[in-house]
């Protein structure tokens, strides 16, 4: 995740190296967080959030 003052750019990659989103830009706001959160949940499917890791 590339963190900035007003926006963040990130990608979502699973543990097998599959890229689910290669360019996800979110605003530094509740709406941006909700967008990122819903993207993560849609990719996780039936797994829970314990499988989510932040890699820099």
N, C-alpha and C positions, 0 to 999 in steps of 0.2 A: 504494500500500500504506500502510495506517495502522498504524504500528508502536507497540506497547505492551509493557509488561513481560511479561505472561503470554500474550497473544494478538495476532494480526495480522489485520486485515481487508483484503481485496484484491479486485480484479476482474481478469479477463483479457479484453483487447480486442485484436483483430488489427489489422494495418496498414490495413485497409479500414474500420475503425471498428465492426466486428461485435463485439458483446458476447457472449463465450462463457460467462462466469460473472460475474454482477453483484454477488454477495455471497458471498465465500468467506472463512470464518473459520477460521484455523488456530491451533493452540496453539504456544507458543514452546518446542518440543521436537523431538526427532528424528521422532516420529510426525507432528507438524504439518508439518515440512519434507517428509517423504515424501509426505504428502497433496498439498501444493502441487506438488511435483515430478511426481507421477504425473498431476495435472490438466493441467499444462503439456505433458507428453509426449503425453497423449491428444489434445490439441488440435493439436499440431504435426504429427501424422501422420508422413509420410515425411521432413519437413524436419528439420534438426538444430538443436541448441541455439544456434547462432550467430544465429538469427533472433529470439531472446528478448531483449527490452530492458526495462529498468526505467524507467518514466516516473513522475515525482512531480508 
